[in-house]
């Protein structure tokens, strides 16, 4: 095999891999087309009164409800990072590295504890799961830095029914 043939085969392989990646991303976007754009940061009435609680946290993932392996990538939700979690009477706001989003209290179905999600395993109950609606039912996983009891209580007060799942396997449906 000549150097030119080898270089041509390598270039064809790189193009094939790039095409497969592009097709995979396009397919995932098509499957997640039902996910709505998250609401932006609210500077209105509740923000003027001030949040009930602000804590530093890690945004772990947003997945389809009940499926902690199906990460949502739509609208920039697929990237982990540090966030500030601001909880007020009207909902939750996340000021993440790449994204600002708001989850209104009316869209929150449940607040739970979990031990694992798609790429994170922690001590039992170390992840807070906010089950909410974003066009489709989704679960947002957060890991509060430090004591998470005040954040869990404040989030729980936003919903009528709170479920605790110590093992993390059965998130809200």
C-alpha positions in Angstrom: 0.0 0.0 0.0 1.4 3.4 -1.0 1.4 6.4 1.3 -1.1 8.1 -0.9 -3.6 5.2 -0.7 -3.1 5.1 3.1 -3.7 8.8 3.4 -6.8 8.6 1.2 -8.2 5.7 3.3 -7.6 7.7 6.5 -9.3 10.8 5.1 -12.3 8.6 4.0 -12.5 7.1 7.5 -12.5 10.6 9.1 -15.2 11.7 6.8 -17.3 8.6 7.5 -16.9 9.1 11.3 -17.9 12.8 11.0 -21.0 11.8 8.9 -22.0 9.3 11.5 -21.7 11.8 14.3 -23.7 14.4 12.4 -26.4 11.8 11.7 -26.5 10.8 15.4 -26.8 14.4 16.5 -29.5 15.1 13.9 -31.5 12.0 15.0 -31.3 12.9 18.7 -32.5 16.5 17.9 -35.4 15.0 16.0 -36.3 12.7 18.9 -36.2 15.6 21.3 -38.2 18.0 19.2 -41.0 17.8 21.8 -38.8 19.5 24.4 -39.7 23.2 24.7 -37.2 26.0 25.2 -36.7 26.6 28.9 -38.0 29.9 30.3 -35.4 32.5 30.8 -34.3 34.2 34.1 -37.1 36.1 35.7 -36.4 39.6 36.7 -40.1 40.3 37.6 -42.3 40.2 40.7 -40.8 37.2 42.6 -37.2 38.3 41.8 -38.0 41.8 43.2 -39.2 40.3 46.4 -36.1 38.2 46.5 -35.5 34.5 46.5 -36.3 32.4 49.5 -33.0 30.6 49.2 -29.9 30.7 46.9 -27.3 27.9 47.0 -24.4 26.8 44.9 -25.0 23.5 43.1 -23.9 21.3 40.3 -26.2 20.9 37.3 -25.9 17.2 36.6 -28.4 16.5 33.8 -31.9 16.7 32.5 -33.4 13.5 31.3 -36.8 12.2 30.2 -39.0 11.4 33.2 -38.4 8.0 34.6 -35.4 7.3 32.3 -32.2 8.5 33.9 -30.2 7.3 30.9 -31.9 9.5 28.3 -30.1 12.8 28.6 -31.8 15.9 27.0 -29.4 17.8 24.8 -32.0 20.1 23.3 -31.6 23.8 24.0 -28.2 23.4 25.7 -29.5 21.2 28.5 -26.9 18.5 27.8 -23.9 20.1 29.5 -23.0 19.6 33.2 -21.7 22.5 35.1 -21.7 24.7 38.2 -24.9 26.6 38.9 -26.6 28.9 41.4 -30.0 27.6 42.4 -32.4 30.4 43.4 -35.7 29.3 44.9 -38.6 31.7 45.3 -42.3 31.4 45.9 -43.0 31.2 42.2 -40.4 28.6 41.2 -36.8 27.7 40.7 -34.1 29.5 38.7 -30.8 28.0 37.6 -27.9 30.3 36.6 -25.7 27.7 35.0 -22.4 28.1 33.2 -24.0 28.0 29.8 -27.7 28.5 30.5 -30.1 30.5 32.5 -33.4 28.8 33.0 -36.5 29.0 35.2 -38.9 26.2 36.3 -42.2 27.7 37.4 -43.7 26.1 40.4 -46.9 25.2 38.4 -44.7 23.0 36.2 -43.0 21.1 39.0 -44.6 17.7 39.6 -42.4 16.4 42.3 -39.1 16.8 44.2 -37.2 13.7 45.0 -33.8 12.4 46.1 -31.7 10.1 44.0 -28.4 8.3 44.2 -27.5 8.1 40.5 -28.3 9.4 37.0 -26.7 9.0 33.6 -23.1 9.6 34.5 -23.1 10.4 38.2 -23.3 8.2 41.3 -23.2 9.7 44.8 -24.1 8.7 48.4 -27.7 7.6 48.9 -30.0 10.6 48.3 -27.2 12.9 47.4 -28.9 14.2 44.2 -32.0 16.3 44.2 -34.4 15.5 41.3 -36.9 18.1 40.1 -39.6 16.4 38.1 -41.2 19.0 35.8 -42.8 19.6 32.5 -40.9 21.1 29.6 -43.2 20.2 26.8 -42.6 16.6 27.8 -42.1 15.3 31.3 -38.5 15.6 32.3 -36.3 15.2 35.4 -33.6 17.7 36.3 -30.8 16.4 38.5 -28.9 18.8 40.8 -26.2 18.2 43.4 -26.2 20.9 46.0 -22.7 21.9 47.3 -22.8 21.5 51.1 -25.9 20.8 53.1 -28.8 20.2 50.7 -31.6 19.9 53.4 -32.7 23.6 53.2 -32.8 23.5 49.4 -34.7 20.2 49.4 -37.3 21.7 51.9 -37.6 24.9 49.9 -38.1 22.9 46.6 -40.6 20.5 48.3 -42.7 23.5 49.4 -43.3 24.3 45.7 -45.2 21.1 45.1 -48.2 19.5 46.8 -46.8 16.0 46.7 -43.1 15.1 47.4 -41.7 11.7 47.0 -38.4 10.4 48.4 -36.5 7.8 46.4 -33.4 6.8 48.4 -32.1 4.4 45.8 -32.6 6.8 42.9 -33.9 4.1 40.6 -37.6 5.1 40.5 -37.9 8.7 39.6 -41.3 10.3 39.1 -43.4 9.3 36.1 
